[in-house]
Amino acid sequence: MKIIVGGAGSVGRSIIGYLSRANNDIVVVDINQEKLNEISREFDVQPVLGSISHPDIQEKIGADTADILISATANDEVNLVACQVAYSLFNVPKRIARIDSEYFLNPMWNILYNEKSLPIDLVISPDNEIAEAILRVIDIPGTKEVYSLADDKVYLVSFKCNSNCQLYNFSISDVYENFKDIRFHIVQILRDGQNFYPKPDEMLKCNDEIYMLAGKGDILSLLHNFGVEQKINENIVIFGGNAIAYDLARKLEENDNIVSCKIITNNTKAAVKLAESLDKTVVIQGEMMSDVILKDAGIDSADITIAVTEQDKDNLLVSLLARHNHICSTVSLVNSRAYDSLIDNIGDNIIIDRSAVTISKILQDIRKAGLSNAYSLGRGFGEIWEIKLKEDQPVTGRKLSDLSIPDRCKIAMIVRDEQILLPDASIVLNQDDIVIMFVSPLGIKKMEQIFAY
C-alpha cells in the first residue's frame, strides 16, 4: 500500500512509526529538512521537502498512485487544502486530515466534510483522542487501557495482576469456572514483554498484564474480583501546558467526582492562556520538577498525576518523581520507544502511547475488512477489530469452525442483539452480528481476506 503522510512532527512520526511495521510504501512530506532527516534515519520512508498542500509536490511524489493521503501537519488549513488537492487533481481514494482547532471540530460544521465541499474521509484530532484515552483510565481506576466496543455494550480493559489478586496462581479454566455466570474473555496476557493468548491450563502469574473483554455492566465487579484497587481519583495534577492538558482539564471540570484539578507548566504564555480559558482548574507556572512548585500543587495529596508534555523524558521523570512522593497512580504520554527501559523501571505507571492512540482512530480506514471499530493495543503488539456483519459478507452464515483463523488471532466475542456470546466452534455467524476479534500483526492480511466484502 502506498501511503503519503504530510507532516514529520510528533503526530506524523507516530503514524509513520506504526505503518512502517507493515509492508507499506511510505512517503513523508514536510517543510522542515531537519525533521525529515530525523525521521528517515529512524524509519524506511521516502522523505520529500515541501508543503503537502502544494499541487506540484503531490505531483512530484506520485499522488495519483497513492492509496491513502494522511495530512497531519500542525496547520489545519494546510491539511484541509492537501486533501482537496489530493481529491480534485490526483483522485487519491482515501484522504485523512488532522484537525486541532475546536472551530473546525464543532459538530455544527460536520456538513463541510464531504465530496462536494471538503473531500475528507476522516478527520482525526490526536490531542482530543489522547485526552479521551486518559479520561477512560481515570474513570475506571486500576486499569491501564480502556476501550469501548459494540456501541458501548462491551469494554476491553487491561490491568495488572498483582500479589493482591484473589485469582493469583489460578489456571485460566479455573478463572472462568469461578465466574461462569459472567460473559467475559481473557484475550491476551502480557508477561515479561511478550504477549500470548492463554490456554486453559495457563496459570496467572504476578505482574501479568491482562487484557479482558466483558459487558460494560460486569467490568467493575470483575476488576474487584481480580483484586484491582479501585480508589476514586478526586485530586489530579497535570504536567504540561498544551492542548491535551487543556482538553483534560476542561472535561474534568464537568466531572462532579473531581475535587481538585491543577496544571503545572513552565511556559508562561501557556499558563496565562490556560488560566483565562479554564474556570475551576488551578494553573501553576514554574519548573515542573521543583520541590517548591510540587508542594504548591499539593502533590502529596494527589490521587493521580498525568504528564502530557511534548518530551517523553520529562513525562517519565515526572512520573518517577510522583512515585517518590508516594502517588499510586501516574500517567505518562510517550511518543518513542527509546525510553522502554526507563518505562519498565516505573512499575505500574500507565503509559499512553501517542502512536497507538492516533493509529487507532484511522485503523478502520486503512484495514480492508469493513471495520466498524478498531484499536491498537499496548505498544502495538496487536489490534482489536470490531465488524458488524452484512448479509453479503462471505463469513455470514458460516460456522466459526469453518473459518481458517490464522495463528495468534482469535474470535473473542460476538454481540447478537443484546446478547453476548463467547466463541464456540458451532456458532453460526448471522447478519448484523458484531464480531470482536484479536488480530496479531502477522495475521492482519489473512484476517482482511477472511472478513473482506
FENSUL-V341295 format. One line per field, one symbol per residue. ss: DSSP state (a for helix, b for strand, c for the rest). psi: psi as a letter, one per 40 degrees, with the letter a starting at -180 (. if undefined). burial: + if it has 9 or more other ideal C-beta (glycine too) atoms within 8 Angstrom, else -. A space follows every 10 residues. Layout:
# FENSUL-V341295
ss->???
psi->???
burial->???
This chain:
# FENSUL-V341295
ss->cbbbbbccca aaaaaaaaac ccccbbbbbb ccaaaaaaaa aacccbbbbc ccccaaaaaa ccaaaccbbb bccccaaaaa aaaaaaaacc cccbbbbbcc caaaacaaaa aacccccccc cbbbcaaaaa aaaaaaaaac ccbbbbbbbc cccbbbbbbb bccccccccc baaaaaaacc cccbbbbbbb bccbbbcccc ccbccccbbb bbbbbaaaaa aaaaaccccc ccccbbbbbc ccaaaaaaaa aacccccccb bbbbbccaaa aaaaaaaccc cbbbbccccc aaaaaaccaa accbbbbccc caaaaaaaaa aaaaccccbb bbbbccaaaa aaaacccccb bbbaaaaaaa aaaaaacccc ccbbbbbccc cbbbbbbbcc ccccccccba aacccccccb bbbbbbccbb bccccccbcc cccbbbbbbb aaaaaaaaaa acc
psi->hhhhhhhfad ddddddddde digihhhhhi ehdddddddd ddigihhhha heehdddddd efdeeidihh hfiehddddd ddddddddde fhdhhhhhhd heddehdded edgiddchgh dhhigddddd dddddddddg ieidihhhif fediihiiih haeeheehei idddddddfe ehhihhdihh hfehiihhid ehhhihehhh hhhiideedd dddddeehhf hhhdhhhhhh fadddddddd dddeheehdh hihhiehddd dddddddide hhhhhihdeh ddddddefde eidiihhfie hddddddddd ddddefhdhi hhhieiedfd ddddeebehh hhhddddddd dedeeeifef ieiiihibff eiihihhhhi dehdeheiid eehghiieih hdihhhbehh hihhdehhhi heihhhihhi deeddddddd ei.
burial->-++++++++- ++++++++++ ---+-+++++ ----++++++ --+-+-++-+ -+++--+++- +++--+-+++ +++--+-+++ +++++++-++ -+-+++++++ ---++----- -------+++ -+++++++++ +-++++++-+ +++++++-++ --++++++++ ++--+-++-+ ++-++--++- -+++++++++ +---+-++-- -+-++--+++ ++++++-++- -+++++++-+ +-++++++++ ++-+++++++ +++----+-+ +++++----+ +-++---+-- +-++-+-+-- --+++-+++- -++++++++- -+-+++++++ +++-+-+-++ +++++---+- -++--+--++ ++++++++++ +++++++-++ +--+++++-+ ++++++++++ --+-++-+++ --+-++-+++ ++++++---+ +-+---+-++ --++++++++ +-++-+++-+ ++-
